[in-house]
Amino acid sequence: METPLFKKILFPVQFDRITIPALEMVTHLARQSDRYIYLLAVIPEDTPDIRQLANDALRGVAHNWLENIPHETIVRVGKPAAEIVKAEEELAVDLVVMATHGRTGEKYEKLGSVAEQVVRESTRPVLTIRPT
């Protein structure tokens, strides 16, 4: 059996329904062969309540989607794009898979989405999945 191209995958979780198609993709990739998934949530501030909510939500995602798939849940505090790029380096992942709203227009060109910022700043391949 050959070694999978993307053995360690970082999946930044957005707790909304646009995450589902990307989560389906991650699950599909992971079930193909021996892959390890890092589920990452980035929270804006570190309070016990927010951290606990994020941890509980990540564990729920893992329980519902990653049964029998090796994984780890991680909560970080800060700006999402910066924390995602830091995490990919620190965890030495091979691929980042992200959900994206796929919004366009002048407002989004000036501000930039988290996915777009990660694509620009990442040193790893980034697979973005738009909702269907």
SVG drawing of the C-alpha trace seen along z (x, -y; Angstrom):
<svg xmlns="http://www.w3.org/2000/svg" viewBox="-26 -47 32 49">
<polyline fill="none" stroke="black" stroke-width="0.4" points="0.0,0.0 1.5,-3.4 1.8,-6.2 -1.0,-8.8 -0.1,-12.1 -1.8,-14.0 -1.3,-12.1 -2.0,-15.0 -4.9,-17.2 -5.9,-20.4 -9.6,-21.2 -10.6,-24.6 -14.2,-24.2 -16.8,-26.9 -19.8,-26.1 -22.3,-26.7 -23.8,-24.6 -21.3,-25.7 -18.9,-23.4 -20.7,-20.2 -19.5,-19.8 -15.9,-20.4 -16.4,-18.0 -17.7,-15.4 -14.6,-15.8 -12.3,-15.5 -14.1,-12.4 -13.9,-10.9 -10.1,-11.6 -9.5,-10.2 -11.4,-6.9 -9.3,-6.3 -6.2,-5.4 -4.3,-6.1 -4.9,-9.9 -4.9,-12.0 -7.3,-14.9 -6.8,-18.0 -10.1,-19.8 -9.3,-23.4 -11.6,-26.1 -10.4,-29.6 -12.2,-31.7 -11.9,-35.5 -11.2,-35.5 -10.2,-33.1 -12.9,-32.8 -13.7,-29.5 -17.3,-29.5 -16.2,-30.2 -13.4,-27.7 -15.7,-25.0 -18.3,-25.7 -15.7,-25.4 -14.3,-22.2 -17.7,-20.6 -18.7,-21.6 -15.5,-20.2 -16.0,-16.9 -19.5,-16.8 -18.2,-17.2 -15.6,-14.5 -18.1,-12.1 -20.6,-12.6 -18.2,-12.6 -14.8,-11.1 -15.7,-7.8 -12.8,-5.4 -10.7,-8.1 -7.6,-9.2 -8.1,-12.8 -7.4,-15.6 -9.4,-18.6 -7.7,-21.9 -9.0,-25.3 -6.9,-28.4 -7.5,-32.1 -6.9,-34.9 -7.5,-35.9 -8.7,-32.9 -6.4,-33.2 -3.3,-33.8 -4.0,-31.0 -4.8,-28.6 -1.4,-29.4 0.4,-29.0 -1.3,-25.7 -0.4,-24.3 3.3,-25.0 3.3,-23.8 1.4,-20.6 3.4,-20.0 0.2,-19.2 0.3,-18.2 -3.1,-19.8 -5.6,-22.4 -9.2,-21.8 -11.5,-24.7 -15.1,-25.6 -15.7,-28.9 -18.7,-31.0 -17.4,-31.9 -18.6,-35.5 -17.5,-38.0 -17.7,-41.7 -15.9,-44.9 -16.6,-44.5 -14.9,-41.1 -12.0,-42.1 -11.1,-44.9 -11.6,-42.8 -10.7,-39.4 -12.2,-36.2 -10.5,-33.9 -10.1,-31.2 -8.6,-33.7 -6.1,-35.0 -5.1,-31.4 -4.6,-30.6 -2.4,-33.6 -0.3,-33.0 -0.2,-29.2 2.9,-27.3 0.8,-24.1 -1.8,-23.2 -5.2,-24.6 -8.4,-22.9 -11.4,-25.2 -14.9,-23.8 -17.8,-26.0 -21.3,-25.0 -23.4,-23.4"/>
</svg>
